[in-house]
């Protein structure tokens, strides 16, 4: 229970990776707040939380709406007075070569994978600075490593922007007890990916639980000497 008395906020906390992160935090004692869009996914997460359900709170909101995000953060502070961890998992995927991807898809990928970070970071980082403690983890993609991304151009570029923003944020937070890391998972073993890529060797994919455990490490005291920002989790 190494996260007892910690408050964690997980954006996109009811999806495949988000729910794995949320459940890991709950199991380790953290009060865990998730943002979500799907009521069905929220209900499923509550069921999976089991005995830890009393430490789980959810807000249905649009992460691109700064006013909604601010209301969510205000509600958390009213109840808990602090936010220790921010894990930004919310995102989305689209395939397509760069010269064949339309403007709507480019915009959607940047909304889901980059702009979804902005309002939560603007709201939460000042709180962490005031309390002189905070750990932030964002999620990019192993796809972008070594110049990758061919065939998934808008997705890769938006995930690259998420990594660069995290690197900038980490530099801005030097000298404070607030740290920012970015994990870059390989293809994760999720129901959606199995449906999209039948016939693939699923054993080579990364379990969402394993990615959640890396995030757990980066949030915890054992990572206090870790200054690396980008952490590939490729399986």
C-alpha positions, 0 to 999 in steps of 0.5 A, a space after each residue: 500500500 505504498 500510495 496510501 494517502 496519495 491522490 491520483 488523477 488518471 485521464 482516460 481512466 476507463 480505457 484499456 490502459 487507463 483502467 489498468 493504471 487506475 486499478 493498480 493505483 487503487 490496489 496500492 492505496 491511492 484515492 483515484 479519480 478518473 476522467 471518462 467519456 463512456 458511462 458503460 466503461 465507467 460502470 465496468 471500472 467500478 465493478 472491477 474495483 471491487 473492495 477498492 470502490 470506495 476510493 474511486 471517483 469519476 468525472 465524465 468530461 471533455 478534456 478539451 473543455 478547459 472550464 470542465 477540467 477546471 470544475 473537475 479539479 476544483 471538485 477534487 481539491 474540495 474533497 481531498 485538498 491535494 493532487 499528488 499524481 497526474 497520469 495522462 492516458 487519454 488518447 486515440 488512434 488512426 492509421 493513414 499515410 501522411 499524404 493521404 490523411 485528411 485535415 479532420 483526421 490530423 485535427 482529431 489525432 492532435 485533439 486526442 493525443 496532444 491537446 487533451 494534455 493541455 488543460 489538465 496540465 495547466 490546472 494541476 501543475 500549479 497545485 503541485 508547485 504550491 504543495 511542493 510535490 507532484 509526479 506526472 506521467 504522460 503516454 506517447 507511443 513506441 511507434 515514434 522511436 527511431 523515426 517510426 510512424 510510416 502508415 500512422 502519420 497523424 497518430 505518430 506526429 501527435 504522440 511525438 508532440 506529447 513527448 516533446 511537451 513532456 520533455 519541455 515540462 520536465 525542464 521547466 520543473 527542474 528545481 522543484 519536487 515535481 517531475 514529469 515522465 513519458 512512457 512509450 508503449 509498444 503495441 498493447 494487448 487490448 481487445 481493440 488491437 486484437 480485433 484490428 490485427 487478427 492473426 498477429 502474434 499477440 504474445 509479442 505485445 505489451 500487457 497493459 498491466 506491465 505498462 501500468 507497473 512501469 507508470 507505478 514505478 515512475 510515480 513512486 519513491 523508488 524513482 526519486 533518482 530517475 531524471 529520464 523523461 522518455 521511458 520505452 515499454 516495448 515488451 
